[in-house]
Amino acid sequence: MERAMVIVGRKKAIRYVTACITLFNRGEREIVLRARGRNIENCVRTVMLLKKGFYSELKIRDIAIGSDIVKGRGRRYVSYMEIVIER
């Protein structure tokens, strides 16, 4: 069974909150939010908005951190964070 995933980027956190609410309303029990680099802050903000504003019973099941190798003009490492939430 594959878990639903929301990739958090540069848009406002409320857009990702809306995406999560939509997935929960479709019957998903677990959602993975993933962000890289400077967007990690936005990912955490999204989870906190969901928990404080919409689902007080929301559980943070797991948090994973690591780094991806990004190839551009060379190789560099970009940190990522995955937060697994369940309702």
C-alpha positions in Angstrom: 0.0 0.0 0.0 1.5 3.3 -1.1 1.0 6.3 1.2 -0.3 9.6 0.0 2.4 12.3 -0.4 2.4 16.0 -0.4 5.5 17.7 -1.7 5.9 21.0 0.1 7.5 23.9 -1.9 7.5 27.6 -1.9 3.8 28.3 -2.0 1.9 29.5 1.2 1.4 26.8 3.8 -2.4 27.0 3.6 -2.3 25.5 0.1 -0.6 22.4 1.5 -3.0 22.3 4.4 -5.8 22.3 1.8 -4.1 19.5 0.0 -3.9 17.4 3.2 -7.5 18.1 4.1 -8.6 17.0 0.6 -6.6 13.7 1.0 -8.0 13.1 4.5 -11.5 13.7 3.1 -10.9 11.1 0.3 -10.2 8.5 3.0 -6.5 8.6 3.5 -5.4 7.7 7.0 -1.8 8.6 6.6 0.0 11.4 4.6 3.7 12.0 4.1 4.7 15.6 3.8 8.2 16.1 2.2 10.2 19.2 1.8 13.8 20.0 0.9 16.2 22.8 1.8 14.5 26.1 2.7 11.1 24.7 2.3 11.5 22.5 5.5 10.2 25.4 7.6 7.0 25.6 5.4 6.5 21.8 5.9 6.6 22.2 9.7 4.3 25.2 9.5 1.8 23.1 7.5 1.7 20.4 10.1 1.2 22.9 12.9 -1.6 24.6 11.1 -3.3 21.3 10.5 -2.9 20.3 14.1 -3.9 23.6 15.7 -6.6 24.7 13.3 -8.3 21.6 11.8 -7.5 18.3 13.4 -6.6 18.5 17.1 -6.4 14.6 17.2 -3.8 14.6 14.4 -0.8 12.4 15.2 2.8 12.8 14.0 3.7 9.3 13.4 7.3 9.7 12.1 9.9 12.3 11.2 12.7 11.4 8.9 15.6 13.7 7.9 18.4 13.2 5.4 20.0 14.6 2.4 19.6 14.2 -1.4 22.4 14.6 -3.9 21.5 17.2 -6.5 23.4 17.4 -9.7 23.8 20.7 -11.3 27.1 22.4 -12.0 28.5 19.8 -9.7 27.3 17.6 -6.9 25.8 19.1 -3.8 23.7 17.9 -0.9 20.3 19.3 0.0 18.7 18.4 3.3 15.1 17.0 3.3 12.5 16.3 5.9 9.6 13.9 5.8 6.8 14.1 8.3 4.3 11.3 8.4 0.9 12.4 9.9 -2.1 10.3 10.6 -5.7 11.0 11.5 
